[in-house]
């Protein structure tokens, strides 16, 4: 009987321990299981925001999302990173909320948020320095952030909104988009109040953050993926599917690419994607103009499109199809009076120049641009905004 009671006590103790661990690990106690800030600080963002509020990630050694798939350290481009979020869960300094006027807002994916960059190297920071004006980073890291974010109601109305258009992304005026503009039993509301007038629901925020925090199981999966698999290799674990490729540049240095971005789409697929982009941006542009806001589309080419001509292997002539797609879409936007900044030609030109010095505009082991790429983008955008913002 005593043995049975002891066994039950042990089982009960184990279950209580697991339950306690699960509860504790729903809070961001440490960042060590994460190879860079992006995966850590996006675990359970504030309601409708991009990141955990008021969080700073500092690490002396991080590496890219592409090299993280490989177990060979030779492809990891180690670097330090400091990544901070503001009190609402966006990538800004809290000082930005002291400004009575914030003329420029940027929206978009991980490129705009600066996934692999230091705080000082984000697009919003570089633009602010060039324009000598505050620039609000509202990027949520996904393609629908323009419509799904919950932003502070005390933000001033911007004069310019910059929205990214990544080459391989697809946008369309879906029913979801239409519902965001016009809801059932509710009159149509302008884009300013739809996007910037949402109120924080702090109770709901806290509840959802707690419910969505990582459990013990998710922490084990993260530990297994980022540490045990890296160091023990195929001995215990089945290797993951590799979704990236290693190519050699003309300077004999390796460059990692996402496999999907190296595929050449069919002409019909490019046309469909282009039409979706045009319809999407035209709908948003009309709403912005109703509020005297200028929408600027930022075309971001894929890393492979930029570096394909600089590979040691023989270039695929079909790559021209992707370049022509971006150029034709730029013409279409201009014909419809939508402001556009196309980074294709500036990126190709600067990439070809810098490779002679063994320098790059994209991170070698990551899908994202580096500080040099950001500087080029900031320069091109500044040329556009100088005309729009002039008194």
C-alpha positions, 0 to 999 in steps of 0.5 A: 500500500505504501509503495502504491501511495509513493508511486501515485505521489511521484506521478502526481509530482511529475504532472505538477512539475510539467504543468508548472514548467508549461505555465512558466515557459509561457513567459519570455524568460530567456532568448538563448533558444533562438538564433536571432531576434526575429524568432524570439521577439515575435513569439507572442506580440502585443494584440494587433502589433508586430512584437513583444512590447518594450523588449530588447534582444542583444546578442553578440553572435547571430546568423541568418535564416538560410544558414540556420537550415544547414549544420555546417557552420562555415556558411554562417555569417556571424554578427551581433544584433540589437533589436528593440520594440516600443511600448506598443510592440512596433520597432520604434523608439518610445521617443517617437510618440513625443512627436506631434507630427510624424509625416512618414509611416512604413508598412510591410514585411520583414524587410521593412521591419528589419528582421536581420538588422540592428535598430540603427540600420532599419529603413525607418531609422535611415530614412529619418536621418536622411529626411531629418523627420520622424519616420514611424515603423509600422511593419508587422512582418506580413503582407496584410499588415496594412489592414490587420494592425492595431495602432495607437489612437494618438498617432498623428495622421501621416502625409506619406505611407510607404508599403513594400511589394516584394517580388515573390509576394502575391496581393489581391483585392480579396473579400477579406480586403473588401470587408476591411474597407466596408463591414456589414451593418457599418458605413464605409470608413476611410482608410485613416480611421480603419488603419490608424483609429483602432483602439487597443483592447488591453484585457484582450491583449493580455489574455491572447498573449498568455494563451498564445505563448509557447508551451513546454512542447514548443520549447522542446521543439525549438531546443531540438531544432536549433541546438540538438540537431545542429550539434548532434546532426543525423545521429539522433534526428532525421535531417529537415528538408532543405529549402535553400541552395548554396551558390558560388559568386564570381568572387568565389564566395558562397551566397545562400538563396531560398530555393523558391526564389530561384524558380522562374515563374511562367508568364501567365503566373507573372501576369496574374501576380502583376494584375493582383498587385495593381488592383491591390495598390490601386484600391489602397491608393484611392482610399489614401487619396481620400485622406490626402495621404500619398501612398508609395509602393516600394518594389523589392527584388529577390536576392536571387534576381539581384545576384543571378548575373553575378553567379559563377555558373552560367546565367539563365537567360529566363531570369530576364522575365522576372526583371521585365515583370518588375519594370512593366509593373513599375510602368503600370503603376506610373500610368495609374498615378501611383507613386513607386520606387523600384529598387531593381536597377539600383540594387543590381548596379551597386551589387555588381560594384561592391562584389569587386570589394567582396562586399554585398547588399544582401546578407550572405546567409539570409534572405534579407538585405544588410545595412548597405542594401538599406542605405541604397533603399533609403537613398532612392526613397528619399529622392521620391519623398523630397518631391512629395514632402516639399513645402 
